[in-house]
Amino acid sequence: MNLTSPFRAAALSLLLGGAILALAPPALSEVRFGPNVRVGGHDFSNRTYDRRNRAVIRLYDRQPRRAGCAWRADGRGGRVQICHLRRKR
């Protein structure tokens, strides 16, 4: 009776599964906000973000130092929209 064959089969299937995942191309994602989209009470309707154009939205309970949104370079060839917004109640 060979007790190592089930363990070898499991190890081989894990190895093959890992190889398939390693060779798969990375997933690309894009977020498209439609009409009537609100973040913290602020209107973010009809905006598109992907890996080249992304957003960082920070919500505050009080008035932030640098209120508003600004586009900045992210250092990787893309742009990032940084928003410091006061949460609307």
GIKA-V741365 format. One line per field, one symbol per residue. ss: DSSP state (H for helix, E for strand, L for the rest). Layout:
ss = ???
This chain:
ss = LLLHHHHHHHHHHHHHHHHHHHHLLLLLLLEELLLLLEELLEELLLLEELLLEEEEEEEELLLLLLLEEEEEELLLLLEEEEEEEELLL
